[in-house]
Amino acid sequence: MPSAPRNTSPAAPGFWRSPLRGPWLTSVLGVVLLAGLTLLFVTGLLSYAAYNPNLSPVNDKTPDKGLLGFYLFDWPTDPHWLYRLNQGLHVTVGITLIPVLLAKLWSVIPKLFALPPARSVGHALERLSLLLLVGGALFEFVTGVLNVQLEYLFPGSFYPLHFYGAWVFFGALVAHVVLRLPTAVRVLREQGFRARLRDPAPERDEEGGLVSPRPAEPTVSRRGALGMVGAGSALLFVTTAGQSFDGPLRRTALFAPHGGADPGSGPNGFQINKTAAKVGVGPVDMGKAWRLVVEGPGGSVRLSRDDLMRLPSHSAALPIACVEGWSTSDQWWRGVRLRDLAAMVGYDEDTAPGVFVESLQRRGAFRKAALRDNQVRDPRSLLALQVNGEELSPDHGYPARIIVPAAPGVLNTKWVSLLTFGGLR
């Protein structure tokens, strides 16, 4: 007897034959993703707030944000580890969710090819939300991973691309949750977790389009499939999470270029993002001719490094935390308080305003940055000259750098040349 013809079109009902696909598996993966993606969106919004987007166009260069760029709140300086925790969660959870996302896409792939494209208005909305959700998720995860790896293969700047992509993705996620969450909850309640996990039989075709009409023989159980997804997530977690810790754990951060890299030893032996050579700052720029210019309504002051060293100095134990997710433990910084520098040009510590900061660096983003008044007035906010009892190394910002509690690393400007207090609109 001749064998039945093979279904060669992805739109054919019998093309996708895995016996694991069905509403239950899709629902389990969907619930995990819903919790994880919500956390990612919230921490992403908080990271956006930490850049002080209202200080545009200095810190936030995203064009034409409109209503999407609403101002959240003045980013606080307490607790001083706030950005370290937020961005560590954002990046580590995002990378850990990659196997779950891929498994979820695999579980619903028959619906992406189903014909006709729309059977009703509701079905059309579901298909549209699914396409935007899949496209948005892939875009956000791919650009995020590339940013962590410092591989900017995409056109344009990561910051605005990730920003707009996040809103498209989150809008599609909300629509998809409204349309599908009631069904997922019902499926999980009716079928249970342990019972379906142990049942080798294919699911019933309650939803249509997920369960194959001619399922193949199983090659892995549901328990095994979820175990592989969990193992993949666990592997990515242990090779990423260490970038937020010091000691032996940092060496496990194989997936993070800065996290597991050896920064050397000594007082300056902790992680950096950009070296002086990479941004075009050379020995001449950092030599004896260097002067810090401080400007304000009371005039302009030019200070050599020796002048700064003679001013009253203060210490603060603060970490460096970067948008890529890596961070250091608290380092002991010593230098001149920003609010004391503001006092030199016409302010006192209670009226010190925000400050515009300019760096010597010639290449790369954030050659200029801005800090808010609450950041300037915090007594731990310093123009740092030393770290851990030693002069700053060139790669850590010699001759002077900004260090502010709870601020993203890029706002802790290195190789500072100009401070303009009250120079923000």
C-alpha positions in Angstrom: 0.0 0.0 0.0 1.4 3.4 -0.9 2.3 5.6 2.0 0.3 8.7 2.7 1.7 11.8 1.1 3.9 14.0 3.3 2.7 17.4 4.3 5.4 19.7 2.9 3.8 23.0 3.6 4.2 24.6 7.1 0.6 25.7 6.8 -0.6 22.1 6.5 -2.2 20.6 9.7 0.1 17.6 9.7 3.4 19.4 9.0 4.2 20.0 12.7 4.1 16.6 14.3 5.6 16.9 17.8 3.3 15.2 20.4 4.4 17.7 23.0 2.7 20.7 21.5 -0.6 21.7 23.0 -2.4 24.3 25.1 -0.9 23.0 28.4 2.8 23.3 27.4 2.2 26.7 25.8 0.3 27.8 28.9 3.1 26.7 31.3 5.7 28.5 29.3 3.5 31.5 28.9 3.0 31.9 32.6 6.7 31.8 33.3 7.4 34.3 30.5 4.6 36.6 31.8 6.2 36.9 35.2 9.7 37.3 33.7 8.8 39.8 31.0 6.9 42.0 33.5 10.0 42.1 35.6 12.1 43.0 32.6 9.7 45.8 31.6 9.6 47.3 35.1 13.4 47.2 35.6 13.8 48.6 32.0 11.6 51.6 32.9 13.6 52.1 36.1 16.8 52.0 34.2 15.4 54.6 31.9 14.5 56.8 34.9 18.0 56.4 36.2 19.4 58.2 33.2 17.3 61.2 34.2 15.5 61.5 30.8 14.2 64.9 31.7 17.8 66.2 31.3 17.4 66.1 27.5 19.2 66.3 25.1 22.3 65.6 27.3 21.5 62.3 28.9 18.6 61.1 26.8 19.2 61.4 23.0 16.1 59.5 22.0 14.3 61.6 19.3 10.6 62.3 19.2 9.6 60.2 22.2 6.3 61.9 22.6 4.1 60.3 25.3 6.4 57.3 25.4 9.1 59.3 27.0 7.1 60.4 30.1 9.2 61.5 33.0 9.1 59.1 35.9 10.7 60.8 38.9 14.0 62.2 40.1 16.3 59.1 40.4 17.2 58.8 44.1 20.7 58.4 45.5 19.6 56.0 48.2 20.1 53.1 48.5 23.5 53.5 46.9 23.3 50.0 45.3 19.9 50.6 43.7 21.0 50.8 40.1 23.4 47.9 40.7 20.5 45.7 41.8 18.1 46.9 39.1 20.4 46.4 36.2 21.8 43.2 37.5 18.2 41.8 37.6 17.3 43.2 34.2 20.2 41.7 32.3 20.5 38.4 34.3 16.8 37.6 34.1 16.6 38.6 30.5 19.4 36.2 29.5 18.0 33.5 31.8 14.7 33.7 30.0 16.1 33.0 26.5 15.5 29.2 26.6 12.0 29.8 27.9 11.3 32.3 25.1 12.6 29.9 22.4 10.6 27.0 23.8 7.5 29.2 23.8 8.1 30.2 20.2 8.6 26.5 19.3 5.3 25.6 21.0 3.2 28.1 19.0 5.0 28.0 15.7 2.1 26.2 13.9 -0.1 29.2 14.6 2.4 31.5 12.9 1.8 29.6 9.6 -1.9 28.8 10.0 -4.2 29.6 7.1 -6.4 31.5 6.5 -4.7 34.5 8.1 -7.9 35.6 9.9 -11.1 33.8 10.5 -12.7 36.7 12.5 -11.9 40.1 13.9 -10.9 38.5 17.2 -8.7 36.0 15.4 -7.1 38.7 13.3 -6.3 40.7 16.5 -4.8 37.6 18.1 -2.6 36.9 15.0 -1.5 40.5 14.8 -0.6 40.6 18.5 1.3 37.3 18.2 3.3 38.6 15.2 4.2 41.8 17.0 4.9 39.9 20.2 7.3 37.4 18.4 9.0 40.2 16.4 9.3 42.5 19.4 10.6 39.8 21.7 13.2 38.7 19.2 14.3 42.3 18.6 14.5 43.2 22.3 16.4 40.0 23.3 18.8 40.1 20.3 19.7 43.8 20.8 20.0 43.3 24.5 22.3 40.3 24.2 24.4 42.2 21.6 24.7 45.1 24.0 25.8 42.9 26.8 28.5 41.4 24.5 29.5 44.9 23.3 28.7 43.8 19.7 26.9 46.7 18.0 26.0 45.0 14.8 22.6 46.7 14.4 22.2 50.1 12.6 21.9 53.1 14.9 22.2 53.5 18.6 21.3 50.8 21.1 19.6 53.2 23.5 16.7 54.5 21.2 16.3 51.2 19.3 15.9 49.3 22.6 13.6 52.0 23.9 11.1 52.0 21.0 11.3 48.3 20.6 10.4 47.8 24.3 7.2 49.8 23.8 6.1 47.9 20.7 6.9 44.6 22.5 5.0 45.6 25.7 2.0 46.8 23.8 1.8 43.5 22.0 2.3 41.6 25.2 -0.6 43.4 26.9 -2.9 42.7 24.0 -1.8 39.0 23.9 -2.3 38.6 27.7 -5.8 40.1 27.5 -6.7 37.7 24.7 -5.0 34.5 25.9 -4.5 34.6 29.7 -8.1 33.5 30.5 -7.6 30.4 28.3 -4.2 29.6 29.8 -5.6 29.8 33.3 -8.5 27.5 32.4 -6.2 25.0 30.7 -3.9 24.8 33.7 -6.7 24.5 36.2 -8.5 21.8 34.2 -5.4 19.7 33.3 -3.3 20.4 36.4 0.5 20.4 36.4 1.7 17.1 37.8 -0.9 15.0 36.0 -0.2 16.4 32.6 3.5 16.4 33.2 3.4 12.6 33.8 0.8 11.8 31.0 2.6 10.8 27.8 -0.5 11.0 25.6 -0.9 14.0 23.2 -3.2 16.7 24.4 -6.7 17.2 23.2 -7.1 19.8 20.4 -9.1 22.2 22.4 -7.6 25.4 21.0 -7.1 24.2 17.4 -3.8 24.6 15.5 -1.4 23.4 18.2 -2.0 19.7 18.5 -1.0 17.7 15.5 -3.6 15.5 13.9 -0.9 12.9 13.2 1.5 13.2 16.1 4.9 11.4 15.8 6.2 9.0 18.3 7.6 10.9 21.3 11.3 11.2 21.6 11.3 13.1 24.9 8.7 13.4 27.7 7.1 16.6 28.8 9.1 16.4 32.0 12.3 16.0 29.9 11.4 18.9 27.6 10.7 21.3 30.5 13.8 19.9 32.2 15.9 20.8 29.2 14.5 24.3 29.1 15.1 24.7 32.8 18.7 23.4 32.5 19.4 25.8 29.6 18.1 28.7 31.8 20.1 27.5 34.8 23.3 27.3 32.6 22.8 30.9 31.3 22.1 32.1 34.9 25.3 30.7 36.4 27.4 32.0 33.4 25.9 35.5 33.7 24.9 36.3 37.3 28.5 36.4 38.6 29.1 39.7 36.8 27.3 41.4 39.8 29.5 39.9 42.4 33.2 39.8 43.4 35.5 37.0 44.3 35.2 33.5 42.7 31.6 34.1 41.6 32.7 36.8 39.1 34.9 34.2 37.3 31.8 32.2 36.5 30.4 35.1 34.4 31.7 33.6 31.1 28.8 35.1 29.1 29.6 38.7 30.3 32.7 40.3 28.7 33.4 42.6 31.7 32.0 40.3 34.4 34.5 37.5 34.1 37.4 39.5 32.7 40.6 39.8 34.8 40.9 43.5 35.7 44.3 43.1 37.2 45.3 43.5 40.9 45.9 46.4 43.3 43.6 49.3 44.3 42.6 50.0 40.7 42.0 46.3 40.0 38.3 46.3 39.3 36.2 46.3 36.2 36.1 49.1 33.7 34.0 49.7 30.6 36.1 51.8 28.3 39.9 52.4 28.4 41.5 55.8 28.0 43.1 54.6 24.7 39.7 53.5 23.4 38.1 56.9 23.8 41.1 58.9 22.6 42.5 60.2 25.9 46.2 60.2 26.0 49.1 61.0 28.3 49.2 64.6 27.1 45.5 65.1 28.0 46.1 63.8 31.5 49.4 65.6 32.1 50.4 68.6 34.2 48.7 71.0 31.8 45.3 69.6 32.7 42.9 71.9 34.4 39.4 71.5 35.7 37.1 74.3 34.8 34.2 75.0 37.2 31.6 77.5 36.1 28.5 79.0 37.7 26.8 82.4 38.3 29.6 83.4 40.6 32.2 83.1 37.9 34.7 80.6 36.6 37.5 78.8 38.4 40.4 76.8 36.9 41.9 74.2 39.1 45.0 72.0 38.7 45.1 68.6 40.2 47.3 69.9 42.9 44.7 72.6 43.6 42.1 69.9 44.0 44.2 67.8 46.3 44.6 70.8 48.6 40.8 71.2 49.0 38.9 69.5 51.8 38.5 65.8 50.8 35.9 63.2 51.6 35.5 59.5 51.1 32.6 57.4 50.0 32.2 53.6 49.5 30.2 53.2 46.2 30.0 50.7 43.4 30.2 51.1 39.6 27.1 49.6 37.9 26.8 49.6 34.1 23.8 49.2 31.8 25.3 46.0 30.4 24.5 44.4 33.8 28.0 44.1 35.3 28.9 45.9 38.5 31.7 46.1 41.1 31.5 45.9 44.9 31.8 49.1 46.9 35.1 50.8 46.2 36.5 53.5 48.5 36.6 56.8 46.5 38.2 60.0 47.8 37.9 63.5 46.4 36.1 66.8 46.5 32.4 66.9 47.1 30.4 68.2 44.1 28.4 70.5 46.4 31.7 72.1 47.6 32.7 72.8 44.0 29.3 74.3 43.5 30.0 76.6 46.5 33.1 77.9 44.7 30.9 79.4 42.0 28.1 80.9 43.9 26.0 78.2 45.6 25.7 76.7 49.0 25.1 73.1 49.8 21.3 73.6 50.1 20.9 75.4 46.8 23.4 73.5 44.7 21.7 72.9 41.3 22.3 70.2 38.7 25.6 70.1 36.9 26.6 69.7 33.3 29.7 67.5 33.1 32.1 67.3 30.1 34.9 64.8 29.6 38.2 64.8 27.8 37.2 61.7 25.8 37.0 62.2 22.0 35.3 59.0 21.0 32.2 57.1 22.1 28.9 58.1 23.7 28.3 60.1 26.8 31.2 62.5 26.3 28.9 64.9 28.1 26.4 64.0 30.9 24.2 65.8 33.4 23.4 65.2 37.1 20.3 66.4 39.0 20.4 68.7 42.0 19.6 65.9 44.4 22.7 64.0 43.1 24.9 67.0 43.4 23.8 67.8 47.0 24.3 64.2 48.2 27.5 64.3 50.5 28.7 61.1 48.9 28.8 62.6 45.4 32.4 63.3 44.6 34.8 64.5 42.0 37.1 61.5 42.8 40.8 61.8 42.7 41.7 58.5 44.4 40.3 55.1 44.8 41.1 52.5 47.5 43.9 54.7 48.8 45.7 55.2 45.5 45.5 57.7 42.6 43.1 56.8 39.9 44.6 54.9 37.0 44.2 56.4 33.5 41.6 53.8 32.7 39.6 54.6 35.8 39.5 58.3 34.9 42.7 60.0 36.0 43.1 62.9 36.6 39.5 63.2 38.0 36.1 61.5 37.6 32.6 61.7 38.9 31.2 59.2 41.3 27.6 59.4 42.4 25.6 56.9 44.5 23.0 54.8 42.6 23.9 56.4 39.2 24.4 54.4 36.0 28.1 53.9 35.2 28.0 56.2 32.2 26.9 59.1 34.3 30.0 58.6 36.6 32.0 60.5 34.0 35.7 59.9 33.7 38.5 62.3 32.6 36.4 65.3 33.6 37.4 68.7 32.2 34.4 70.9 32.8 31.7 71.3 35.4 28.9 73.8 34.7 26.6 74.2 37.7 23.1 75.5 36.9 23.9 75.0 33.2 20.8 72.8 32.6 17.5 74.0 31.3 
